[in-house]
Amino acid sequence: MSHHHSIRNLLNIKDKNITFDENFCSTETIKKVKAKVFHGTLTYQPKACYACGHVFDDQIIKHGFKTSLIKMPSISGFHTYLKLRKQRYFCKHCHSTFTLKTSVVAKNCCISNNTKVSIALNAKDKISEKDIAMKHNVSHATVSRVIDSFYSYYQPNVHYLPQHLCFDEFKSLLERCPLFSSTLKRGRWWISWRTEDYILKEYFLRYSKKARDSVKNDCHRYVQPLYFLNPRSFPDKFHILQLFSRALNKTRINVMNRDKKNYNKLKKYWKLLLKDQTKLDYKNYTYHRCFKKHMCEVEILHYLIDLDSELKASYELYLYVRHCIKTKDFELLKKTLENKQNIVSSYMKTAIKTINKYINYVENTLKYDYNNGILEGIHNKIKVIKRISFGYRSFYHFRNRIFITQNLAKIKTA
Ligand SMILES: [Zn+2]
């Protein structure tokens, strides 16, 4: 096997018309960086003149070489280039010259197709576009352009909506609030942007009426019956509990600020108040500096909630809510909320008010086994992408990147 074949194999070049010099690789300094440079020659007999289309004959003659420096995917951590001498021809029929084409690189371009594919595949990872650019020794603009040109994006079918939808929103670019929806089982989802009102009116009205009528459940309280015939909304369990845990936390902070003597204790052991009661430790006694004695978790907890009657009532309410959500007991939840209304802190009262406003939806949540979990997971990933990129200037690029990382965009096959 010739060394041409081996080097072509190493650089993953499919074009067999490229041959390599005897000293095919050298180390050179390009743009102040040491790089590996491969020296190759492209020559073959074209079928016809590129300019006039005249079939190859002795009137088309060789006319020197044109050397171009092509960026290849890096090897052993070095930037790698291919210095390719391309054969030029002169056509006596039309008096024009032309350079031979190759599959390694596009016309008038110095970045090899292999590098572009590598960039496009790299876009699937959780890495910022700028880092991809650094890795491949190209500019940031090139990365954006390559990503846009390589992927074809998912276009929703306006005549179909799944039975179950998930909703969530996040903030990006000051005013725009993107919204996501998804089926629970199939994992198909959509993304749109602009403010919430815009989405609900414009986005869903794009779908045919038949498609909108097929929606049975949605995991969000914002969606109005205006767009769907019979929606059954579910606020997420996690968010209901979060409402109460935040209220409890605020109550604790309030007590903490009033009671200077126990400030440190209330501050240090804040987690105990939010912990699941069954997971509290009542066996192991360890030394606690704040109390200057050995204590277990349950003892500390009782000490804290006995400091204030409102805090105690709020804590008990929180435990009830937690229990009701866990056991899906809606009647008990409703009863507890009514009974405890007067003795809890003002923060808890606000939480109760909020829950009462959406009490029908809360009933749905406890009655049926649907949740927003899938979407919250995707959401987290999006936030990671956003953070490692230090934000996106263009929402269009951001959305496309999300599609790529979620495998919702396909690489175009040429
Ligand atoms: Zn010609």
Boltz pocket constraint, residues with backbone or C-beta under 6 A from the ligand:
constraints:
  - pocket:
      binder: B
      contacts: [[A, 49], [A, 50], [A, 51], [A, 52], [A, 53], [A, 54], [A, 91], [A, 92], [A, 93], [A, 94], [A, 95], [A, 96]]
      max_distance: 6.0
